[in-house]
Amino acid sequence: MSSSVDKSSGTQSLLTGQNIVYAGIAWAVVSLLFFLLFSVTLPGEDRFWYLFGTYVLECLPFLGAALLCYRNWGSPQIASGRNVWLGIGLGMLAYFVANLIFGVWELYFGLDPDVSPADFFYLISYVLIGWGMVLAVLPRRLNLEVWQWVTVGAIAALGIALAVWILLATPEASEAAGAVVAEEVPANLPGWVASIDQLLSPLSRQVNFAYIVFDVFLLIIASTLLLAFWGGRFAQSWRMIAAATFSLYIADMGFKYVDALAQASGQEYESGGVLDVFFVFSAVLFAIGAALEYDVSSRSRRSARRRT
C-alpha cells in the first residue's frame, strides 16, 4: 500500500508545472531544429525517416497533453471545471488517433489523399476542444472593455479573411491534382483502402470548408478566453491554451495554402513542411496549459486549507 502511494507521489513530483514547461520548451526547440535542418531533401532522396520523425514529434505531445488533461478532469481541485478539461483532453486524444491513422495512410499505404478516415477524428477533435473551451467561457461574466471586444472582432475578421482567401485559392487546383493523384496510386494497394479513398475523395471541398469553420470558431473562442482570464490567477494557463489554438490555426492555414499551391502546379502535397511544426507547438502549449492549471488549482486549495 505504502509503495503504491510512494510511486504516485513520485510521479506527481515529476509532473509539476515547472517540469512540464521545461520539457515542453525542450521538445519544441528540438522539433523546430529537426524541421529546419531536415525538411529540405534532395530530389529522389528517401523521405520516410524524416516523415516518421515528424509524426513522432507531433504525436507524443498530443498524447501527453491528453493525459495531463485527464489528470485535471480527475482532480476535484480544478477551478475552471472538470468537464472543461474532459472536452479538451478528449480532443487531444482524438487528434492523436487521427495522426496515427493519417501516418498509416501516408507512410504505410503511400497515399496522400484529399480526405482520409483520419479527417473524421480531426474534425471530432475540433468539436471536443471547442466544447471544452466554451464550457470555460460560459460560467464567466464577459464584462470585456471596448478595446477587448474590438480586439476579438479584429482577430475574427483577420482569421475569416485569411481562411476565405485560402478557400477561394483551391478550386483551380482540384482537377489537376486529381489527375496526378490518380497516376501515383500504389499498384499493390489493398482493395478496401482504394475503395475508401475513392469514396471520400469527392468530399474534399466540404471537409476543407468544415476545417476552416472550426478553425475560425476556435480562434474566436481562444481570443475571448485570453481576454476573459486576463490578469486573473489562471491567466497564465489560459494564455497557453489560447496560444495553442493560434498555433493550430497557423498550422492548418499553412497546410491548406501549401496544398493549394501544390495542386495548382499539378503536384502532390508532401507533409513535413516547416509550418507543420506549429502542430507540435500547439500540442506542447496545450500540455503546458493543462499542467499550469493543475498547479495553480492545487496551490489555491492548499492555501485555503491553511487559512481555515
C-alpha positions as CSV (number, residue, x, y, z in Angstrom):
1,M,0.0,0.0,0.0
2,S,2.7,2.4,1.0
3,S,4.8,1.6,-2.1
4,S,1.9,2.5,-4.4
5,V,1.4,5.7,-2.6
6,D,5.2,6.5,-2.9
7,K,5.1,5.7,-6.6
8,S,2.1,8.0,-7.0
9,S,3.7,10.9,-5.1
10,G,6.9,10.4,-7.1
11,T,5.1,10.6,-10.4
12,Q,3.2,13.7,-9.2
13,S,6.5,15.4,-8.2
14,L,7.9,14.8,-11.7
15,L,4.8,16.1,-13.4
16,T,4.9,19.6,-11.8
17,G,4.1,22.6,-13.9
18,Q,7.7,23.7,-14.0
19,N,9.0,20.4,-15.2
20,I,6.3,20.2,-17.9
21,V,7.2,23.7,-19.0
22,Y,10.9,22.9,-19.3
23,A,10.1,19.6,-21.1
24,G,7.7,21.3,-23.5
25,I,10.2,24.0,-24.3
26,A,12.9,21.5,-25.0
27,W,10.6,19.4,-27.1
28,A,9.5,22.4,-29.1
29,V,13.1,23.5,-29.7
30,V,14.2,20.0,-30.8
31,S,11.2,19.8,-33.1
32,L,11.9,23.2,-34.7
33,L,15.6,22.3,-35.3
34,F,14.5,18.9,-36.8
35,F,12.1,20.6,-39.2
36,L,14.5,23.3,-40.2
37,L,17.5,21.0,-40.7
38,F,15.9,18.1,-42.4
39,S,12.7,19.4,-44.1
40,V,14.5,20.1,-47.4
41,T,15.6,16.8,-49.1
42,L,17.3,16.2,-52.4
43,P,15.2,15.1,-55.4
44,G,14.8,11.3,-55.2
45,E,16.0,11.1,-51.6
46,D,14.0,8.8,-49.3
47,R,11.9,10.9,-47.0
48,F,10.5,8.1,-44.9
49,W,12.8,8.6,-42.0
50,Y,12.1,12.3,-41.9
51,L,8.3,11.9,-42.2
52,F,8.3,9.2,-39.5
53,G,10.3,11.6,-37.2
54,T,7.7,14.4,-37.8
55,Y,4.9,12.0,-36.8
56,V,6.8,11.0,-33.6
57,L,7.5,14.6,-32.7
58,E,3.8,15.5,-33.2
59,C,2.0,12.5,-31.8
60,L,3.7,12.2,-28.4
61,P,2.9,15.8,-27.3
62,F,-0.8,15.3,-28.2
63,L,-0.8,12.0,-26.2
64,G,1.0,13.8,-23.3
65,A,-1.5,16.7,-23.4
66,A,-4.4,14.2,-23.3
67,L,-3.0,12.5,-20.2
68,L,-2.4,15.8,-18.4
69,C,-6.0,16.9,-19.3
70,Y,-7.2,13.6,-18.0
71,R,-5.4,14.3,-14.7
72,N,-7.2,17.7,-14.5
73,W,-10.5,16.0,-15.2
74,G,-9.9,13.5,-12.4
75,S,-9.0,16.2,-9.8
76,P,-11.8,17.8,-7.8
77,Q,-9.5,20.8,-7.2
78,I,-9.6,22.2,-10.8
79,A,-11.2,25.6,-10.5
80,S,-12.1,26.1,-14.2
81,G,-14.3,22.9,-14.2
82,R,-13.5,19.3,-14.7
83,N,-15.7,19.0,-17.9
84,V,-13.6,21.8,-19.4
85,W,-10.6,19.5,-19.3
86,L,-12.6,16.4,-20.3
87,G,-13.5,18.1,-23.5
88,I,-10.0,19.4,-24.3
89,G,-8.5,16.1,-23.3
90,L,-10.8,14.0,-25.5
91,G,-9.9,16.5,-28.3
92,M,-6.2,15.8,-27.8
93,L,-6.8,12.1,-27.8
94,A,-8.9,12.3,-31.0
95,Y,-6.1,14.3,-32.6
96,F,-3.5,11.7,-31.5
97,V,-5.6,8.9,-33.1
98,A,-6.1,11.0,-36.3
99,N,-2.4,11.4,-36.6
100,L,-1.8,7.7,-36.2
101,I,-4.4,6.9,-38.9
102,F,-3.0,9.6,-41.3
103,G,0.5,8.3,-40.7
104,V,-0.5,4.8,-41.7
105,W,-2.4,6.2,-44.7
106,E,0.7,8.2,-45.8
107,L,3.7,6.1,-44.7
108,Y,2.4,2.5,-45.0
109,F,-0.1,2.7,-47.9
110,G,1.8,5.5,-49.7
111,L,-1.3,7.7,-50.2
112,D,-1.7,11.4,-50.0
113,P,-5.4,11.8,-50.3
114,D,-7.5,14.9,-50.1
115,V,-9.7,13.2,-47.5
116,S,-8.9,10.1,-45.4
117,P,-10.5,8.4,-42.4
118,A,-8.2,10.5,-40.2
119,D,-10.2,13.6,-41.1
120,F,-13.2,12.3,-39.2
121,F,-11.1,12.2,-36.0
122,Y,-9.5,15.6,-36.7
123,L,-12.9,17.2,-37.1
124,I,-14.2,15.4,-33.9
125,S,-11.1,16.8,-32.1
126,Y,-12.1,20.3,-33.1
127,V,-15.6,19.8,-31.8
128,L,-14.3,18.5,-28.5
129,I,-11.7,21.2,-28.0
130,G,-14.3,23.8,-28.8
131,W,-16.8,22.3,-26.4
132,G,-14.2,22.4,-23.6
133,M,-13.3,26.0,-24.3
134,V,-16.9,27.1,-24.5
135,L,-17.5,25.4,-21.1
136,A,-14.6,27.5,-19.7
137,V,-16.2,30.8,-21.0
138,L,-19.9,30.1,-20.1
139,P,-19.6,30.5,-16.2
140,R,-17.7,33.7,-16.5
141,R,-19.3,37.1,-17.0
142,L,-17.8,38.6,-20.1
143,N,-17.5,42.2,-18.9
144,L,-14.9,43.0,-21.6
145,E,-13.9,46.5,-22.2
146,V,-14.4,48.2,-25.6
147,W,-10.8,47.7,-26.7
148,Q,-11.1,44.0,-25.8
149,W,-14.2,43.5,-27.9
150,V,-12.5,45.4,-30.7
151,T,-9.5,43.0,-30.4
152,V,-11.7,39.9,-30.6
153,G,-13.5,41.4,-33.6
154,A,-10.3,42.3,-35.4
155,I,-8.8,38.8,-34.8
156,A,-12.1,37.2,-36.0
157,A,-12.1,39.4,-39.2
158,L,-8.5,38.6,-40.0
159,G,-9.0,34.9,-39.4
160,I,-12.1,34.8,-41.6
161,A,-10.4,36.9,-44.3
162,L,-7.3,34.6,-44.4
163,A,-9.4,31.4,-44.4
164,V,-11.7,32.6,-47.2
165,W,-8.8,33.7,-49.3
166,I,-7.2,30.3,-49.0
167,L,-10.5,28.6,-49.6
168,L,-11.0,30.6,-52.8
169,A,-7.5,29.7,-53.9
170,T,-8.2,26.0,-54.1
171,P,-10.8,25.4,-56.9
172,E,-8.4,26.0,-59.7
173,A,-6.2,23.2,-58.5
174,S,-8.7,20.4,-57.8
175,E,-8.8,18.9,-61.3
176,A,-5.1,18.9,-61.9
177,A,-4.5,17.4,-58.5
178,G,-6.9,14.6,-59.2
179,A,-5.1,13.6,-62.3
180,V,-1.7,13.5,-60.5
181,V,-3.0,11.5,-57.6
182,A,-4.8,9.0,-59.9
183,E,-1.5,8.3,-61.7
184,E,0.5,7.7,-58.5
185,V,-1.8,5.4,-56.5
186,P,0.3,2.4,-55.5
187,A,-0.5,-0.7,-57.6
188,N,-0.4,-3.1,-54.6
189,L,-2.9,-1.0,-52.6
190,P,-5.5,-3.2,-50.7
191,G,-8.9,-3.1,-52.3
192,W,-10.7,-1.8,-49.1
193,V,-8.2,1.1,-48.9
194,A,-8.7,2.0,-52.5
195,S,-12.5,1.9,-52.0
196,I,-12.4,4.2,-49.0
197,D,-10.1,6.6,-50.8
198,Q,-12.4,6.7,-53.8
199,L,-15.5,7.1,-51.6
200,L,-14.0,10.0,-49.5
201,S,-12.3,11.9,-52.4
202,P,-15.4,13.8,-53.6
203,L,-15.9,15.2,-50.1
204,S,-12.7,17.2,-50.2
205,R,-14.3,20.6,-50.7
206,Q,-16.8,20.1,-47.9
207,V,-14.2,18.8,-45.5
208,N,-11.9,21.7,-46.2
209,F,-14.7,24.1,-45.6
210,A,-15.5,22.4,-42.2
211,Y,-11.9,22.8,-41.2
212,I,-12.0,26.5,-41.9
213,V,-15.2,27.0,-40.0
214,F,-13.8,25.1,-37.0
215,D,-10.5,26.9,-37.2
216,V,-12.2,30.4,-37.2
217,F,-14.5,29.4,-34.4
218,L,-11.7,28.2,-32.2
219,L,-9.7,31.3,-33.0
220,I,-12.6,33.5,-31.8
221,I,-13.2,31.4,-28.6
222,A,-9.4,31.5,-27.8
223,S,-9.3,35.3,-28.2
224,T,-12.3,35.6,-25.9
225,L,-10.8,33.2,-23.3
226,L,-7.5,35.1,-23.4
227,L,-9.2,38.4,-22.6
228,A,-11.7,36.9,-20.2
229,F,-9.0,35.4,-18.0
230,W,-6.7,38.4,-18.4
231,G,-4.9,39.2,-15.2
232,G,-6.6,36.5,-13.1
233,R,-5.0,33.7,-11.1
234,F,-5.4,31.3,-14.0
235,A,-4.4,33.8,-16.7
236,Q,-1.1,32.0,-17.4
237,S,-2.6,28.6,-18.1
238,W,-5.3,30.1,-20.4
239,R,-2.7,32.2,-22.3
240,M,-1.0,28.9,-23.1
241,I,-4.4,27.4,-24.3
242,A,-5.0,30.5,-26.4
243,A,-1.5,30.3,-27.9
244,A,-2.0,26.6,-28.6
245,T,-5.2,27.4,-30.6
246,F,-3.4,30.2,-32.5
247,S,-0.7,27.7,-33.4
248,L,-3.2,25.2,-34.6
249,Y,-4.8,27.8,-36.8
250,I,-1.5,28.8,-38.3
251,A,-0.6,25.2,-38.9
252,D,-4.0,24.5,-40.6
253,M,-3.9,27.6,-42.7
254,G,-0.3,26.9,-43.7
255,F,-1.2,23.3,-44.7
256,K,-4.1,24.4,-46.8
257,Y,-2.1,27.2,-48.5
258,V,0.8,24.9,-49.4
259,D,-1.6,22.2,-50.5
260,A,-3.4,24.7,-52.8
261,L,-0.1,25.8,-54.3
262,A,1.0,22.2,-54.9
263,Q,-2.3,21.4,-56.6
264,A,-2.2,24.5,-58.7
265,S,1.2,23.4,-60.1
266,G,-0.1,19.8,-60.7
267,Q,1.9,18.3,-57.9
268,E,1.1,16.3,-54.8
269,Y,1.3,17.9,-51.4
270,E,4.1,16.5,-49.2
271,S,3.6,16.7,-45.5
272,G,6.5,17.6,-43.2
273,G,6.9,21.3,-44.3
274,V,8.3,23.8,-41.9
275,L,4.9,25.2,-41.0
276,D,3.9,21.7,-39.7
277,V,6.0,22.4,-36.7
278,F,3.1,24.6,-35.4
279,F,1.1,21.4,-34.9
280,V,3.9,20.4,-32.4
281,F,3.8,23.8,-30.8
282,S,0.0,23.5,-30.4
283,A,0.2,20.2,-28.6
284,V,3.1,21.4,-26.4
285,L,1.2,24.5,-25.4
286,F,-2.0,22.5,-24.6
287,A,0.1,20.3,-22.3
288,I,1.8,23.2,-20.6
289,G,-1.6,24.9,-20.1
290,A,-3.1,21.8,-18.5
291,A,-0.1,21.4,-16.2
292,L,-0.1,25.1,-15.1
293,E,-3.9,24.9,-14.4
294,Y,-3.3,21.8,-12.2
295,D,-0.5,23.5,-10.3
296,V,-2.4,26.8,-9.7
297,S,-5.6,24.9,-8.6
298,S,-3.7,22.7,-6.2
299,R,-1.8,25.6,-4.6
300,S,-5.1,27.5,-4.2
301,R,-6.7,24.6,-2.5
302,R,-3.7,24.1,-0.1
303,S,-3.6,27.8,0.8
304,A,-7.4,27.8,1.5
305,R,-6.9,24.8,3.9
306,R,-4.1,26.7,5.8
307,R,-6.3,29.7,6.3
308,T,-9.1,27.6,7.7
